[in-house]
Amino acid sequence: MCIAKRPASPHLLLIKEKTKASKKMATTTYHKGFIGRAFAVLGAASAAAAAVEGHRRPKASDLRTLGIDPATFPDTRRG
């Protein structure tokens, strides 16, 4: 006689699959967040550099993205 294991309840299999999918989605979201943040920093650095080269003050949002306090950033109009 062969005794086969009874398959798990269908709802348990569904929960297991949802858990796998949510873990994968969380990892994917983290990578998209990391890459998005990297592009934001590169864009802010480029915009701030262009502003300084053009003797203008960079936008406060660009400075904040780079971790610079806009209030302490030197005024570029003073020679």
Buried (B, 14 or more C-beta within 10 A) or exposed (E): EEEEEEEEEEEEEEEEEEEEEEEEEEEEEEEEEEEEEEEEBEEBBEBBEEBBEEEEBBBEEBBEBBEBEEEEBEEBEEE
